[in-house]
Amino acid sequence: MPAYERFSRFYDAAMDDPGPRAALVQDFIDRHHPDAASLLELGCGTGSILARLTPGPSLTGLDRSARMLDIAAQKVPGSRLIEGDMASFSLGEKFDVVICVFDSLNHLVEFDQWTSMFAAVYDHLNEGGLFCFDVNTVGELRRLGSEPPWVYDVEDNVMIMDVSCAEDGMSSWHIQIFEHVGESQYLLHEERIGELGVSLWRIRSALESTFALLEEVSDTGDPPTDDSVKAHFAFRRRP
Ligand SMILES: C[S@@+](CC[C@H](N)C(=O)[O-])C[C@H]1O[C@@H](n2cnc3c(N)ncnc32)[C@H](O)[C@@H]1O
């Protein structure tokens, strides 16, 4: 079963407000491709970003989890949603903008999958098209791995999220949701989700022959480093 299938039902209630993430993407589009007529989101999940990019381009989302897509279909009824693997996809069409946000890219746990995704993005962008994505940095994944587990109330349920980190940049997110099903009864839903941290230098190098870097920014608005929390990128497809 792909990751997020068990988590999907709780995902929107458990996650932070997606508004600021969507606003950053919208700002990149407004400044770098204001006439964009079509957009593809890779790892679109429950459609929280797609739902906030309107009015605007025609919207397509791709995700590996059918259950996340079921929720997206309700939230963004005007979008086209496709079940597939963003590491290797072939939709037979091109878009003005491709996005991949909220550390979806880190979910590809081998760097070969990142480069194969970059090649697929190139093939699916019109000339001059915009590619926006963000990553959890190597430093952030290491920091999260050293912290104690987070415990949240998610509506009537309890969620525990524990990140552990290995030397090679791999991290494992152990997510446990204790669903409140009776007075003192809980049903456990569990997921382990891998994330790979990659140095910003390696990411830029992998893209430089096919994409021109337009902008990169950390979560604080400064230039990102491998110790920032997040790095957000906007690239333009080269001819
Ligand atoms: C952290 S969520 C982000 C969802 C959405 N972008 C947002 O901002 O709310 C990561 C998403 O990436 C999807 N995903 C992970 N690996 C994938 C893959 N290889 N191909 C397609 N989707 C994938 C997961 O199913 C999940 O929906």
The ligand as a Tripos MOL2 file, in Angstrom:
@<TRIPOS>MOLECULE
LIG
   27    29     1     0     0
SMALL
NO_CHARGES

@<TRIPOS>ATOM
      1 C1          3.5840   16.0740    2.2360 C.3       1 LIG1
      2 S1          2.3840   15.5940    1.0530 S.3       1 LIG1
      3 C2          2.1700   17.1280    0.1680 C.3       1 LIG1
      4 C3          0.8200   17.2520   -0.5010 C.3       1 LIG1
      5 C4          0.5340   18.6110   -1.1490 C.3       1 LIG1
      6 N1          1.5490   18.9710   -2.1030 N.3       1 LIG1
      7 C5          0.3720   19.7070   -0.0930 C.2       1 LIG1
      8 O1          1.0850   20.7260   -0.1780 O.co2     1 LIG1
      9 O2         -0.4760   19.5550    0.7960 O.co2     1 LIG1
     10 C6          3.3270   14.5910   -0.0480 C.3       1 LIG1
     11 C7          2.5040   13.9520   -1.1540 C.3       1 LIG1
     12 O3          3.4040   13.3680   -2.0990 O.3       1 LIG1
     13 C8          2.8440   12.1440   -2.5480 C.3       1 LIG1
     14 N2          3.9150   11.2860   -3.0790 N.ar      1 LIG1
     15 C9          4.9510   10.7380   -2.3970 C.ar      1 LIG1
     16 N3          5.7210   10.0210   -3.2340 N.ar      1 LIG1
     17 C10         5.1660   10.1340   -4.4710 C.ar      1 LIG1
     18 C11         5.5070    9.6350   -5.7520 C.ar      1 LIG1
     19 N4          6.5980    8.8760   -5.9520 N.pl3     1 LIG1
     20 N5          4.7220    9.9690   -6.7970 N.ar      1 LIG1
     21 C12         3.6100   10.7260   -6.6220 C.ar      1 LIG1
     22 N6          3.2390   11.2250   -5.4240 N.ar      1 LIG1
     23 C13         4.0030   10.9300   -4.3620 C.ar      1 LIG1
     24 C14         2.1700   11.5650   -1.3210 C.3       1 LIG1
     25 O4          1.2010   10.5880   -1.6720 O.3       1 LIG1
     26 C15         1.5800   12.8320   -0.6840 C.3       1 LIG1
     27 O5          0.2730   13.0660   -1.1470 O.3       1 LIG1
@<TRIPOS>BOND
     1     1     2 1
     2     2     3 1
     3     2    10 1
     4     3     4 1
     5     4     5 1
     6     5     6 1
     7     5     7 1
     8     7     8 2
     9     7     9 1
    10    10    11 1
    11    11    12 1
    12    11    26 1
    13    12    13 1
    14    13    14 1
    15    13    24 1
    16    14    15 ar
    17    14    23 ar
    18    15    16 ar
    19    16    17 ar
    20    17    18 ar
    21    17    23 ar
    22    18    19 1
    23    18    20 ar
    24    20    21 ar
    25    21    22 ar
    26    22    23 ar
    27    24    25 1
    28    24    26 1
    29    26    27 1
@<TRIPOS>SUBSTRUCTURE
     1 LIG1         1 GROUP 0 **** ****
